[in-house]
Amino acid sequence: MIARDFLESVCGPVRWRGDEGSAHCPLPSHGGRDKHPSFSVNSAQGTFYCHKEKIGGGLKQLAEMTGRTLPEERPVYAADNPQRRIVATYDYTDADGRLLYQTVRFSPKGFAQRRPDPDRPGGWLWNLDGVTPVPYRLPALLEALAASTQVYVVEGEKDADRLAAWGLCATTNHGGAKKWKAEHAACFPAGAKVALLPDNDGVGRAHMQLVRNSLQQRNCKATLLQLDGLPDKGDVSDWIDAGHTVADLLQLVEPPVPDEHYLTDLGNAERLAERHGQSLRYCGAFGKWLDWDGRRWRRDTTGEACRRAAETVRNIRAQAAHCSNPKRRKLLQKFAAQSESELRLRAMLKLAQSQSAFIASPDDFDRDGWLLNVENGTVDLRSGELLPHAPARLITKLAVAAYDPAAACPTWEAFLERIFAGRRELIRYVQKAVGYSLTGECGEQCLFLLYGHGANGKSTFLTTLMTLLNDYARQLSMEALLARQDNAIPNDIAALRGARFVSAVEADQGRRLNESKIKQMTGQDKLAARFMRGEWFEFLPQFKLWLATNHKPSVRGCDEAIWRRLRLIPFTVTIPPAERDAALPEKLKLELPGILRWAVAGCRLWQAEKLVPPAEVTAATDEYRDEMDLIGEYIRARCVANPLAAATVADSYREYEAWCAQNADKPVAKRTFTALMREHGLQTRRGSHNVLCWDGIGLDESAANQ
């Protein structure tokens, strides 16, 4: 009996959507059958959650709470241990990158393996029955072996990923020490250069001895390396965290090559490019160095470029020690000492800025709007595939969650169900809108306006997504989107380069949107901006605007160009004080991997269905448009259509001012009034005495006297 069968036997009819389903709650504490299904289940993870009781867990807990017996033969689910949560997953693939199985890391620390369930797409089996083991990162391993590149074998996927972030080829086996098998060794051809990095304990050294023996039987050049300064039970990650560099590791594997650069500042710049050309960039427009931290390129605010320059200089000493020419060795030693001065290091870095290995422009970074960088890799939003981090992509941003296609977010889904009153089509639309906002695409050309009075979840919704998207998110002052008289330097717009999710919160009642700026910012043309005291630059927007407000900002224009962009999402539910949970934001932070999975699923839905507004959004936006069309209301109230009539523009404006006073509205300026009348399709002509009149429109004097 599989999980789905067990869940249906406990819950009765389940409405399934893939592995996720909803049903009436079977828990005795629920107080009987609920009117609407409030019980969420996931057959892939073996989990349940009651939205009324705020209770969830695994199948084991569900069986105990309902007095049922679990089938003896069943998959083992991580959820059966409520104290464990998944913190990382490591994919083992075949040579073509197809997923075979995963190693799953839990907190508290623990590991397990799982494989895709062939009978349930998206589901997992927590065993490796019938699966041939393969080395970790197999496609990269085979590519490196084919090119006769140095390969590193470590104990653990995290260590392999740390070395891969340095641009090295590293692998391991699943299951830890003593789990290396002949199938792993079979991937290594004769002559392969393999460096083995054992953990610093007896078990680790014995494991790597086993690996070396198996590789030497295949005539590989397998070498055991000893990392200096490791603590007891330490590993290569500890060694890296202690401050060691890729150059230190390469020096253990191969002695330094002879130094053939000139003993000059330019020669030092060339040495820096030779050693760190893969992990440093200089962007003249930013006036900053950027360094690769293993997951993203980040602006160097801590002196990393200087540290790498110092390491490069120190390496000259190592090269001197291996130099066979006494005269050259003495010159190298003297030059190495001189190069450690502040003056020489600054000169080295200044000249390095023009080295081709380092040069980068702003447009080189974050170019692919379909890639989303996350903690455990880079998600290709077109396919949902998780790719390894790679410096060649020049990504500078990172979302603060690991991507797990099986991660759940029951609290988040219950939150959405509550704030949108269970309106499924509206929730689906919001999911697609968030998914669209993960990308750098702006083809929908829209702005999302979250409107509703307080205590309705708007702020929690936006804050959670801002937290998740981290570097991809920016907070924008609402002032930047409102009409204003000054000519302030648009620093706020300059900061939006590369952002994808931009939120602004609260506008004072009656404030007017800057409609031309909204059209620019939601379009697909380049924006011009500059930072204070900086040069002007242009960039293509990737961001989507999300505005949350208790007061609808004023929109004067009635043209389709502005109104087709505005998507008003109604927040009509007010959460009563007794139901408000001050700890909800922290609870949602624990579900960020699940919320990321939900958002990526929304992106796939958006690609398939596009962002067609549901009835709730269309009706709310139409109502908003009617409220804002004061000129249209004035025309209907005080004007009459008559082909022979021709009210003067001056009389029409005086009548409009009187109508505004009667309704306690502030009139627009005369020039604006004339432009808005024309937007309603009215035309002017010259009447008697050459007076400007509205053609075919007269004033309703009877209405004015009422």
Phi, psi and omega per residue, in radians:
M1 nan 2.108 -3.136
I2 -1.479 3.021 -3.055
A3 -1.019 -0.698 -3.108
R4 -1.066 -0.749 3.125
D5 -1.095 -0.753 -3.130
F6 -1.109 -0.775 -3.134
L7 -1.083 -0.698 3.121
E8 -1.207 -0.560 3.111
S9 -1.214 -0.501 3.140
V10 -1.505 -0.747 -2.983
C11 -1.639 -0.315 -2.972
G12 1.462 -2.640 -3.108
P13 -1.034 2.299 3.111
V14 -2.078 2.298 3.051
R15 -1.560 1.859 -3.035
W16 -1.611 2.436 2.927
R17 -2.262 1.537 -3.005
G18 1.245 -2.265 3.129
D19 -1.456 -0.234 -3.092
E20 -1.720 2.518 -3.125
G21 -2.581 2.902 3.092
S22 -2.279 2.564 -3.086
A23 -2.698 3.026 3.001
H24 -1.335 2.449 -3.014
C25 -1.203 2.252 3.127
P26 -1.654 0.006 -3.039
L27 -1.226 2.356 3.122
P28 -1.022 -0.557 -3.102
S29 -1.279 -0.161 -3.069
H30 -1.262 -0.398 3.117
G31 1.500 0.563 3.107
G32 1.753 3.016 -3.082
R33 -1.106 2.236 3.139
D34 -1.430 2.785 -3.093
K35 -1.201 -0.711 3.134
H36 -2.116 2.534 -3.137
P37 -0.977 2.197 -3.123
S38 -2.242 0.297 -3.020
F39 -2.087 2.010 -3.132
S40 -1.736 2.437 3.123
V41 -2.336 2.732 3.091
N42 -2.406 1.941 -3.066
S43 -1.307 -0.412 3.135
A44 -1.292 -0.675 -3.108
Q45 -1.660 -0.244 -3.076
G46 1.196 0.844 -3.086
T47 -2.211 2.821 3.031
F48 -2.472 2.824 3.060
Y49 -2.729 2.210 3.066
C50 -1.696 2.050 -3.060
H51 -1.297 -0.388 3.104
K52 -1.407 -0.837 -3.080
E53 -1.433 -0.224 -3.072
K54 1.018 0.755 -3.121
I55 -2.126 2.398 3.083
G56 -2.626 3.007 3.126
G57 2.886 -2.751 -3.122
G58 -1.795 -3.113 -3.101
L59 -1.089 -0.598 -3.140
K60 -1.064 -0.794 3.124
Q61 -1.151 -0.673 -3.136
L62 -1.110 -0.732 3.121
A63 -1.092 -0.760 -3.136
E64 -1.136 -0.686 -3.075
M65 -1.299 -0.415 -3.106
T66 -1.891 0.055 3.124
G67 1.227 0.443 3.122
R68 -1.711 2.932 3.101
T69 -1.989 2.219 3.094
L70 -1.254 2.550 3.046
P71 -1.087 2.528 -3.096
E72 -1.185 -0.692 -3.139
E73 -1.738 1.866 -3.113
R74 -2.709 2.789 3.051
P75 -1.117 2.681 3.048
V76 -1.602 2.170 -3.091
Y77 -1.858 2.417 3.067
A78 -1.037 -0.537 -3.091
A79 -1.187 -0.269 3.131
D80 -1.165 -0.315 3.027
N81 -1.892 1.745 -3.023
P82 -1.144 -0.274 -3.139
Q83 -1.451 -0.161 -3.081
R84 -1.821 2.423 3.014
R85 -2.351 2.579 -3.121
I86 -1.302 2.228 3.112
V87 -2.002 -0.287 3.107
A88 -2.818 2.622 3.015
T89 -2.282 2.533 -3.112
Y90 -2.215 2.097 -3.057
D91 -1.473 2.311 2.952
Y92 -1.893 2.107 -3.047
T93 -2.111 2.933 3.006
D94 -1.438 -3.057 -3.053
A95 -1.078 -0.431 -3.124
D96 -1.654 0.103 3.104
G97 1.521 0.134 3.109
R98 -1.397 2.345 -3.071
L99 -1.154 2.230 3.043
L100 -1.764 -0.856 3.129
Y101 -2.850 3.011 3.139
Q102 -2.258 2.589 2.806
T103 -1.663 2.288 -3.104
V104 -1.962 2.245 3.102
R105 -1.794 2.319 -3.113
F106 -1.949 2.823 2.921
S107 -2.152 2.213 -0.061
P108 -0.954 2.765 -2.944
K109 -0.969 2.244 3.097
G110 -3.038 2.816 -3.100
F111 -2.365 2.650 3.029
A112 -2.687 2.831 3.087
Q113 -1.988 2.588 3.080
R114 -2.536 2.748 3.131
R115 -2.332 2.712 3.110
P116 -1.062 2.420 3.100
D117 -1.447 1.999 -3.090
P118 -1.128 -0.372 -3.112
D119 -1.577 -0.202 -3.099
R120 -2.412 1.615 3.140
P121 -0.924 2.238 -3.097
G122 1.583 -0.195 3.124
G123 -1.603 2.959 -3.082
W124 -2.283 2.603 2.927
L125 -1.995 2.230 -3.042
W126 -1.577 1.023 3.033
N127 -2.798 2.941 3.121
L128 -2.072 0.607 -3.124
D129 -1.037 2.197 3.066
G130 1.324 0.127 -3.109
V131 -1.716 2.274 3.070
T132 -1.390 2.152 -3.111
P133 -1.171 2.540 3.106
V134 -2.311 2.754 3.034
P135 -1.176 2.661 3.093
Y136 -1.172 2.519 -3.139
R137 1.015 0.803 -3.023
L138 -1.017 -0.819 -3.125
P139 -0.988 -0.770 3.126
A140 -1.158 -0.639 3.120
L141 -1.090 -0.838 -3.117
L142 -1.116 -0.656 3.112
E143 -1.125 -0.743 3.134
A144 -1.161 -0.723 -3.141
L145 -1.134 -0.662 3.122
A146 -1.136 -0.506 3.140
A147 -1.642 0.111 -3.128
S148 1.034 0.587 3.125
T149 -1.468 2.616 3.088
Q150 -1.058 2.349 3.134
V151 -2.076 2.535 3.126
Y152 -2.052 2.355 3.035
V153 -1.953 2.214 -3.117
V154 -2.187 3.083 3.125
E155 -1.892 1.650 3.105
G156 2.116 2.459 -3.083
E157 -1.150 -0.618 -3.135
K158 -1.077 -0.740 3.111
D159 -1.094 -0.714 3.127
A160 -1.093 -0.710 3.137
D161 -1.175 -0.621 3.112
R162 -1.097 -0.747 3.120
L163 -1.221 -0.641 3.107
A164 -1.095 -0.588 3.104
A165 -1.136 -0.382 3.053
W166 -1.458 -0.037 -3.100
G167 1.542 0.218 3.129
L168 -1.690 2.789 3.069
C169 -1.661 2.018 -3.105
A170 -2.307 2.606 -3.128
T171 -2.557 3.014 3.087
T172 -2.799 -3.108 3.032
N173 -2.012 2.714 3.102
H174 -1.312 2.718 3.035
G175 1.613 -0.163 3.085
G176 1.515 -2.709 -3.046
A177 -1.089 2.571 3.053
K178 1.145 0.288 3.113
K179 -1.905 0.181 3.094
W180 -1.267 2.288 -3.054
K181 -2.141 2.944 3.135
A182 -1.042 -0.553 3.134
E183 -1.110 -0.568 3.081
H184 -1.175 -0.854 -3.106
A185 -1.097 -0.514 -3.079
A186 -1.089 -0.318 3.141
C187 -1.368 -0.219 -3.048
F188 -1.728 2.108 3.123
P189 -1.383 2.867 3.062
A190 -1.024 2.437 3.129
G191 1.538 -0.092 3.139
A192 -1.062 2.385 3.117
K193 -1.614 1.984 -3.030
V194 -2.241 2.193 3.039
A195 -1.835 2.274 -3.070
L196 -1.861 2.235 -3.085
L197 -2.049 1.625 -3.083
P198 -1.346 2.672 2.912
D199 -1.158 2.668 -3.017
N200 -1.501 1.143 3.002
D201 -2.720 2.983 -3.081
G202 -1.059 -0.715 -3.130
V203 -1.122 -0.739 -3.130
G204 -1.126 -0.750 3.136
R205 -1.177 -0.667 3.104
A206 -1.136 -0.661 3.116
H207 -1.087 -0.824 -3.115
M208 -1.211 -0.487 3.038
Q209 -1.129 -0.693 3.072
L210 -1.088 -0.764 3.125
V211 -1.095 -0.769 -3.121
R212 -1.095 -0.745 3.141
N213 -1.052 -0.754 -3.099
S214 -1.181 -0.607 3.133
L215 -1.326 -0.645 3.112
Q216 -1.153 -0.514 3.059
Q217 -1.119 -0.386 3.094
R218 -1.736 0.247 3.105
N219 1.101 0.586 3.010
C220 -1.488 2.705 3.079
K221 -1.595 1.450 -3.055
A222 -1.728 2.171 -3.076
T223 -2.160 2.263 3.046
L224 -1.455 2.223 3.109
L225 -1.895 2.533 3.084
Q226 -1.948 2.030 3.128
L227 -1.439 2.185 -3.072
D228 -1.312 2.552 3.022
G229 1.344 0.226 -3.140
L230 -1.268 2.411 3.004
P231 -1.240 2.932 3.088
D232 -1.026 2.266 -3.106
K233 1.212 0.209 3.121
G234 -1.281 2.840 -3.131
D235 -2.364 -3.029 -3.060
V236 -1.126 -0.507 3.085
S237 -1.134 -0.700 3.071
D238 -1.096 -0.674 3.137
W239 -1.116 -0.727 3.097
I240 -1.159 -0.754 -3.126
D241 -1.119 -0.403 3.118
A242 -1.343 -0.054 3.060
G243 1.904 0.040 3.125
H244 -1.260 2.714 -3.053
T245 -2.059 2.995 3.087
V246 -1.081 -0.568 3.116
A247 -1.122 -0.670 3.096
D248 -1.052 -0.735 -3.126
L249 -1.193 -0.772 3.138
L250 -1.077 -0.563 3.136
Q251 -1.199 -0.534 3.067
L252 -1.222 -0.611 -3.074
V253 -1.369 -0.790 -3.102
E254 -2.378 2.425 3.082
P255 -1.126 2.705 -3.100
P256 -1.047 2.508 3.056
V257 -1.335 2.703 3.139
P258 -1.006 2.442 3.123
D259 -1.424 2.059 -3.112
E260 -2.004 0.124 3.125
H261 -1.408 2.730 3.074
Y262 -1.158 2.651 3.134
L263 -1.550 1.200 -3.095
T264 -2.447 2.990 3.062
D265 -1.075 -0.711 3.099
L266 -1.123 -0.679 3.068
G267 -1.054 -0.690 3.091
N268 -1.146 -0.664 3.079
A269 -1.076 -0.686 3.105
E270 -1.187 -0.643 3.073
R271 -1.086 -0.751 3.125
L272 -1.065 -0.755 3.130
A273 -1.122 -0.641 -3.134
E274 -1.167 -0.671 -3.067
R275 -1.542 -0.559 -2.993
H276 -2.263 0.365 -3.138
G277 -1.136 -0.342 3.129
Q278 -1.542 -0.237 -3.005
S279 -2.225 0.161 3.050
L280 -2.324 2.548 3.013
R281 -2.431 2.655 3.033
Y282 -2.155 2.200 3.132
C283 -1.946 1.918 -3.111
G284 -1.106 -0.609 -3.138
A285 -1.133 -0.588 3.092
F286 -1.450 -0.420 -3.003
G287 1.174 0.516 -3.019
K288 -2.401 2.612 2.864
W289 -1.449 2.622 3.007
L290 -2.177 2.473 3.110
D291 -2.186 2.604 3.129
W292 -1.488 2.114 -3.090
D293 -1.762 0.218 -3.137
G294 1.776 -0.325 3.125
R295 -2.282 -0.503 -3.092
R296 -2.726 2.860 2.964
W297 -1.535 2.267 -3.122
R298 -2.227 2.576 3.101
R299 -1.118 2.354 -3.074
D300 -1.389 1.798 3.106
T301 -1.938 0.036 -3.067
T302 -2.093 0.126 3.127
G303 1.464 0.426 -3.119
E304 -1.091 -0.722 3.131
A305 -1.063 -0.689 3.111
C306 -1.154 -0.685 3.113
R307 -1.111 -0.688 3.136
R308 -1.247 -0.561 3.034
A309 -1.117 -0.752 3.112
A310 -1.102 -0.701 3.109
E311 -1.105 -0.666 3.119
T312 -1.111 -0.724 3.112
V313 -1.140 -0.760 3.124
R314 -1.067 -0.544 3.140
N315 -1.180 -0.403 3.076
I316 -1.064 -0.643 3.093
R317 -1.074 -0.754 3.128
A318 -1.104 -0.668 3.119
Q319 -1.175 -0.627 3.099
A320 -1.097 -0.676 -3.131
A321 -1.112 -0.455 -3.121
H322 -1.727 0.045 -3.107
C323 -1.402 2.228 -3.091
S324 -1.475 -0.266 -3.135
N325 -1.577 1.951 -3.064
P326 -1.006 -0.685 -3.123
K327 -1.163 -0.796 3.116
R328 -1.124 -0.681 -3.136
R329 -1.069 -0.728 -3.132
K330 -1.153 -0.711 3.107
L331 -1.106 -0.725 3.127
L332 -1.102 -0.748 -3.126
Q333 -1.100 -0.747 3.136
K334 -1.159 -0.756 -3.123
F335 -1.167 -0.640 3.113
A336 -1.057 -0.742 3.133
A337 -1.142 -0.735 3.133
Q338 -1.149 -0.607 -3.063
S339 -1.250 -0.204 -3.139
E340 -1.451 -0.040 3.118
S341 -1.276 2.712 3.134
E342 -1.045 -0.701 -3.119
L343 -1.060 -0.806 -3.099
R344 -1.222 -0.640 3.117
L345 -1.162 -0.726 3.118
R346 -1.139 -0.691 3.109
A347 -1.132 -0.696 3.114
M348 -1.052 -0.833 -3.119
L349 -1.194 -0.625 3.120
K350 -1.108 -0.794 3.139
L351 -1.239 -0.520 -3.140
A352 -1.158 -0.398 -3.131
Q353 -1.060 -0.398 -3.132
S354 -1.766 0.075 3.076
Q355 -1.286 2.322 -3.048
S356 -1.043 -0.501 -3.133
A357 -1.128 -0.429 -3.034
F358 -1.805 -0.368 -2.957
I359 -1.158 2.291 3.081
A360 -2.545 2.580 3.052
S361 -1.922 2.831 3.134
P362 -0.980 -0.611 -3.102
D363 -1.239 -0.223 3.112
D364 -1.285 -0.416 -3.011
F365 -1.622 2.520 3.013
D366 0.933 0.772 -3.063
R367 -1.326 -0.624 -3.024
D368 -1.549 1.818 -3.108
G369 -1.258 -0.072 3.128
W370 -1.698 0.036 3.121
L371 -1.858 2.333 3.094
L372 -2.122 2.050 -3.088
N373 -1.468 2.194 -3.107
V374 -2.229 3.128 -2.977
E375 -1.142 -0.577 -3.069
N376 -1.896 0.296 3.109
G377 2.688 -2.803 3.132
T378 -2.182 2.125 -3.107
V379 -1.503 2.189 2.968
D380 -1.456 1.859 -3.025
L381 -1.215 -0.271 3.084
R382 -1.229 -0.605 -3.048
S383 -2.061 -0.286 -3.023
G384 1.419 0.114 -3.106
E385 -1.358 2.463 3.084
L386 -1.679 2.084 -3.139
L387 -1.803 2.688 3.063
P388 -1.207 2.663 3.039
H389 -1.033 2.517 -3.126
A390 -2.589 2.178 -3.131
P391 -1.108 -0.464 -3.093
A392 -1.100 -0.374 -3.131
R393 -1.346 -0.250 3.090
L394 0.962 0.828 3.089
I395 -1.592 2.308 -3.112
T396 -1.867 0.014 -2.995
K397 -2.128 2.797 -3.095
L398 -2.615 2.245 2.967
A399 -1.489 2.547 -2.974
V400 -1.653 0.991 3.041
A401 -2.737 2.638 3.007
A402 -1.490 2.537 3.136
Y403 -1.590 2.094 3.088
D404 -2.308 1.963 -3.110
P405 -1.044 -0.255 -3.137
A406 -1.823 0.045 -3.094
A407 -1.168 2.460 -3.118
A408 -1.870 2.777 3.096
C409 -2.525 1.103 -3.071
P410 -1.085 -0.622 3.137
T411 -1.171 -0.738 3.094
W412 -1.078 -0.791 -3.114
E413 -1.172 -0.633 3.075
A414 -1.176 -0.657 3.084
F415 -1.054 -0.826 3.120
L416 -1.109 -0.708 3.125
E417 -1.036 -0.669 -3.090
R418 -1.312 -0.834 -3.020
I419 -1.296 -0.366 3.101
F420 -1.881 0.279 3.018
A421 0.943 0.624 3.064
G422 1.235 0.239 -3.120
R423 -1.361 1.730 -2.967
R424 -1.059 -0.758 -3.100
E425 -1.157 -0.625 3.103
L426 -1.188 -0.752 3.111
I427 -1.086 -0.728 3.120
R428 -1.098 -0.700 3.121
Y429 -1.112 -0.771 3.126
V430 -1.094 -0.702 3.103
Q431 -1.070 -0.747 3.115
K432 -1.157 -0.670 3.138
A433 -1.125 -0.720 3.088
V434 -1.157 -0.746 3.100
G435 -1.049 -0.747 3.066
Y436 -1.044 -0.634 -3.110
S437 -1.279 -0.236 3.032
L438 -1.216 -0.450 -3.035
T439 -1.552 2.991 3.015
G440 -1.696 0.191 3.132
E441 -1.433 2.523 -3.131
C442 -2.258 0.403 -3.050
G443 -1.137 -0.405 3.135
E444 -1.271 -0.382 3.086
Q445 0.850 1.022 -3.096
C446 -2.434 2.877 3.091
L447 -2.213 2.332 -3.114
F448 -1.724 2.080 -3.121
L449 -1.901 1.910 3.134
L450 -1.575 1.930 -3.021
Y451 -2.114 2.374 3.047
G452 2.928 2.714 3.126
H453 -1.236 2.988 -2.942
G454 -1.041 2.947 3.088
A455 1.037 0.771 -3.126
N456 -2.210 0.117 3.023
G457 1.664 -0.043 -3.104
K458 -1.020 -0.870 -3.069
S459 -1.147 -0.742 3.118
T460 -1.090 -0.712 3.113
F461 -1.026 -0.915 -3.096
L462 -1.184 -0.737 -3.108
T463 -1.076 -0.707 3.133
T464 -1.095 -0.776 -3.138
L465 -1.219 -0.631 3.075
M466 -1.108 -0.714 3.109
T467 -1.103 -0.808 -3.131
L468 -1.043 -0.846 -2.997
L469 -1.413 -0.296 2.924
N470 0.900 -1.907 -3.094
D471 -1.116 -0.436 -3.130
Y472 -1.384 -0.159 -3.060
A473 -1.888 2.562 3.067
R474 -2.415 2.472 3.023
Q475 -1.657 2.204 -3.114
L476 -2.001 2.389 3.041
S477 -1.134 2.358 3.110
M478 -1.040 -0.454 3.127
E479 -1.023 -0.522 -3.119
A480 -1.180 -0.313 -3.084
L481 -1.855 -0.051 -3.081
L482 -1.792 2.712 3.106
A483 -1.166 2.340 3.103
R484 -2.576 2.777 -3.002
Q485 -1.578 -0.365 -3.038
D486 -1.357 3.009 3.098
N487 -1.982 0.869 -3.074
A488 -1.080 2.520 3.089
I489 -1.168 2.250 -3.024
P490 -1.357 1.063 3.060
N491 -1.024 -0.671 -3.073
D492 -1.068 -0.654 3.121
I493 -1.259 -0.669 3.137
A494 -1.031 -0.598 -3.105
A495 -1.269 -0.121 -3.084
L496 -1.571 -0.036 3.108
R497 -1.002 2.174 3.092
G498 1.473 -0.189 3.108
A499 -1.279 2.710 3.117
R500 -2.140 -0.493 -3.100
F501 -2.186 1.896 -3.081
V502 -2.061 2.153 -3.121
S503 -2.028 2.579 3.027
A504 -2.386 2.493 -2.992
V505 -2.199 2.240 2.913
E506 1.207 2.182 2.998
A507 -2.141 2.454 3.081
D508 -1.095 2.598 -3.101
Q509 -1.039 2.321 3.098
G510 1.555 -0.149 3.116
R511 -1.197 2.548 -3.013
R512 -1.846 2.377 3.046
L513 -1.163 2.495 2.986
N514 -1.419 1.663 -2.954
E515 -1.159 -0.640 3.126
S516 -1.166 -0.653 3.111
K517 -1.203 -0.680 3.095
I518 -1.049 -0.755 3.126
K519 -1.087 -0.716 3.110
Q520 -1.109 -0.815 -3.005
M521 -1.306 -0.337 3.103
T522 -1.821 0.156 3.123
G523 -1.646 -2.864 -3.102
Q524 -2.175 0.356 3.070
D525 -1.744 2.788 -3.115
K526 -1.146 2.533 3.043
L527 -1.807 2.497 3.053
A528 -1.782 2.361 -3.114
A529 -2.755 2.943 3.004
R530 -2.753 2.704 3.032
F531 -1.495 2.821 3.128
M532 -0.947 2.231 -3.118
R533 1.101 0.262 3.124
G534 -1.822 3.005 3.117
E535 -1.425 2.660 3.049
W536 -1.196 2.520 3.054
F537 -2.543 2.893 3.126
E538 -2.096 2.611 3.058
F539 -2.658 2.659 3.060
L540 -1.461 2.203 3.137
P541 -1.170 2.432 2.995
Q542 -2.019 -0.097 -2.952
F543 -1.544 2.688 2.986
K544 -1.990 2.379 -3.079
L545 -1.590 2.277 3.060
W546 -2.168 1.974 -3.124
L547 -1.910 2.291 3.090
A548 -2.061 2.216 -3.063
T549 -2.674 2.607 3.018
N550 -1.542 -0.229 3.140
H551 -2.216 2.273 3.121
K552 -1.225 2.167 3.090
P553 -1.148 2.624 -3.096
S554 -1.300 2.409 3.065
V555 -2.198 2.004 -3.092
R556 -1.476 -0.618 -3.070
G557 -1.188 2.531 3.089
C558 -2.035 0.191 -3.117
D559 -1.351 2.687 -3.100
E560 -1.121 -0.491 -3.080
A561 -1.048 -0.582 3.107
I562 -1.545 -0.715 -3.018
W563 -1.313 -0.431 3.075
R564 -1.266 -0.264 3.138
R565 -1.513 -0.487 -3.034
L566 -1.448 2.184 3.082
R567 -2.132 1.783 -3.108
L568 -1.500 2.054 3.108
I569 -1.745 1.970 -3.025
P570 -1.376 2.274 2.997
F571 -1.905 1.600 -2.990
T572 -1.719 -0.136 -3.089
V573 -1.628 2.245 3.004
T574 -1.807 2.112 -3.117
I575 -1.335 2.125 -3.135
P576 -1.149 2.656 -3.082
P577 -0.923 -0.684 -3.092
A578 -1.150 -0.361 -3.073
E579 -1.717 -0.178 -3.076
R580 -1.258 2.341 -3.061
D581 -2.020 1.850 -3.120
A582 -1.136 -0.388 -3.120
A583 -1.550 -0.001 -3.068
L584 -1.012 -0.771 3.131
P585 -0.992 -0.692 3.125
E586 -1.213 -0.633 3.085
K587 -1.108 -0.694 -3.130
L588 -1.200 -0.545 3.087
K589 -1.066 -0.585 3.126
L590 -1.193 -0.313 -3.108
E591 -1.821 0.275 -3.085
L592 -0.996 -0.694 3.070
P593 -1.051 -0.687 3.103
G594 -1.199 -0.667 3.111
I595 -1.162 -0.633 3.057
L596 -1.097 -0.765 3.098
R597 -1.055 -0.742 3.100
W598 -1.059 -0.740 -3.120
A599 -1.204 -0.717 3.107
V600 -1.115 -0.690 3.063
A601 -1.077 -0.659 3.079
G602 -1.118 -0.608 3.098
C603 -1.140 -0.721 3.112
R604 -1.141 -0.669 3.089
L605 -1.111 -0.756 3.136
W606 -1.063 -0.727 3.135
Q607 -1.092 -0.605 -3.110
A608 -1.408 -0.627 -2.974
E609 -1.992 -0.245 -3.003
K610 1.098 -3.134 -2.953
L611 -1.804 1.114 3.120
V612 -1.388 2.099 -3.072
P613 -1.141 2.434 3.027
P614 -1.315 3.055 -3.069
A615 -1.021 -0.657 -3.103
E616 -1.092 -0.734 -3.124
V617 -1.250 -0.738 3.130
T618 -1.073 -0.792 -3.117
A619 -1.147 -0.754 -3.128
A620 -1.144 -0.682 3.129
T621 -1.206 -0.705 3.104
D622 -1.097 -0.723 3.104
E623 -1.094 -0.727 3.087
Y624 -1.045 -0.767 -3.128
R625 -1.104 -0.726 3.121
D626 -1.111 -0.703 3.140
E627 -1.101 -0.630 -3.080
M628 -1.410 -0.306 -3.026
D629 -1.476 1.208 -3.125
L630 -1.207 -0.552 3.114
I631 -1.177 -0.729 3.087
G632 -1.091 -0.666 3.112
E633 -1.160 -0.690 3.096
Y634 -1.091 -0.771 -3.127
I635 -1.055 -0.757 -3.132
R636 -1.175 -0.574 -3.057
A637 -1.483 -0.623 -2.944
R638 -2.149 -0.009 -3.097
C639 -2.106 2.687 3.077
V640 -2.253 2.475 3.106
A641 -1.491 2.190 3.126
N642 -2.688 2.054 -3.068
P643 -1.046 -0.351 -3.131
L644 -1.626 -0.185 -3.066
A645 -1.436 2.756 3.109
A646 -2.781 1.363 3.108
A647 -1.174 2.386 -3.139
T648 -1.200 2.659 3.114
V649 -1.070 -0.686 -3.132
A650 -1.139 -0.796 3.123
D651 -1.102 -0.709 -3.131
S652 -1.081 -0.698 -3.124
Y653 -1.226 -0.680 3.085
R654 -1.103 -0.689 3.107
E655 -1.141 -0.678 3.108
Y656 -1.107 -0.739 3.127
E657 -1.088 -0.725 3.128
A658 -1.130 -0.709 3.125
W659 -1.117 -0.698 3.102
C660 -1.109 -0.752 3.136
A661 -1.088 -0.689 3.138
Q662 -1.125 -0.541 -3.088
N663 -1.808 0.176 3.117
A664 1.024 0.626 3.075
D665 -1.879 2.648 3.106
K666 -1.545 2.139 -3.109
P667 -1.269 2.644 3.038
V668 -1.431 2.904 3.120
A669 -1.127 2.759 -3.061
K670 -1.053 -0.713 -3.133
R671 -1.133 -0.718 3.108
T672 -1.135 -0.716 3.108
F673 -1.005 -0.790 -3.134
T674 -1.099 -0.743 -3.140
A675 -1.122 -0.695 -3.127
L676 -1.216 -0.639 3.069
M677 -1.061 -0.713 3.126
R678 -1.173 -0.589 3.087
E679 -1.105 -0.416 3.080
H680 -1.492 0.166 3.041
G681 1.595 0.101 -3.129
L682 -1.480 2.523 -3.106
Q683 -2.061 2.615 3.083
T684 -1.796 2.720 3.030
R685 -2.611 2.877 3.120
R686 -1.549 2.166 3.116
G687 -1.681 -2.722 3.133
S688 -1.091 2.560 -3.092
H689 1.049 0.382 3.080
N690 1.099 0.472 3.131
V691 -1.429 2.410 -3.133
L692 -1.316 2.205 -3.070
C693 -2.265 2.821 3.002
W694 -1.564 2.128 -3.054
D695 -1.311 2.143 3.051
G696 1.403 0.244 -3.131
I697 -2.244 2.290 3.028
G698 -2.106 2.987 3.141
L699 -1.722 2.415 -3.128
D700 -1.555 1.644 -3.078
E701 -1.175 -0.522 3.133
S702 -1.149 -0.655 3.122
A703 -1.187 -0.625 -3.122
A704 -1.156 -0.502 -3.088
N705 -1.544 -0.063 -3.104
Q706 -1.362 nan nan
